[in-house]
Amino acid sequence: MRKLLVVNAHPEVESKTSLSLQVLDHFLGTYKENKQNDEVIEQINLYEDVVPMIDKVVLSGWEHSRNGDPLTHGENEVLKRMNEILVQFKSANKYLIVMPLHNFNIPSKLKDYMDNILIARETFKYTENGSVGLLNDGRSMILIQASGSIYTNDDWYTEVEYSYKYLKSMFAFLGIEDFKILRVQGSALLNTEDVLQNALYQADQLSVELANK
C-alpha cells in the first residue's frame, strides 16, 4: 500500500506563524491534488503524541525482554508504544519531516523518534560485512527545515549544520537513499515573505515529484 507518513517535529504543532508549518500545509495541499486516490496519508505530532525517550524504564525493559524475564507494567506500556511507532514508520513508503533548526541540530523529540525507529533486525541488521539497511526498497523522504540563518553558503554555518548530515546519514543507514531537503532559511536575515514564497515554490515542485513516486 502506498502511504505517506508526515512527521511533525515542530514544538508548536499547529502554529500559524511558523514558516516551516506554512510550507508543510502548502506542500500537503499540492500533494493531495496529485497523489493516487488509494494512497494513505498519516501524521505523527512528536510534541503531542507519546514518543518515548531511551531512559531507565526502556533500558530495563529491553534487558528483561532479552533475558526472557517478565516486564513491569511501565516497561510493557513504553515498549508497546515504541513498537507502535516502529510499525507505523515501516508501513510507509514515503516520508515528510518538518522541523525548525534548533542550535544547528534536530529538535529533541525528533531525536527521541529516531531512537524508536533505529532498531536492529527491524530497520537494519548487522552482518559479517557490516550493517545493512532493511528499508532499501525504494522509499523516499523529504525534510522541510526552517532556520533564521543561511546554511548553504559554504561557510562556518554550513559546516556546523548537523541536522541535515545526521538525518541523511541515519536514513541512508536504514536503506533510504532518496533524501531531499527543502530549506526555509534566512528568515532572520532576509525579507520573511521572500523566504516563504521561495519555499512555497520549491514545495510545489517537490510535492508533485513525491506524489508521483
Helices and strands as residue ranges (DSSP letters): E 3-8, H 19-34, E 40-45, H 56-67, H 73-91, E 94-100, H 108-117, E 124-127, E 130-133, E 140-147, H 156-159, H 162-173, E 178-185, H 192-211
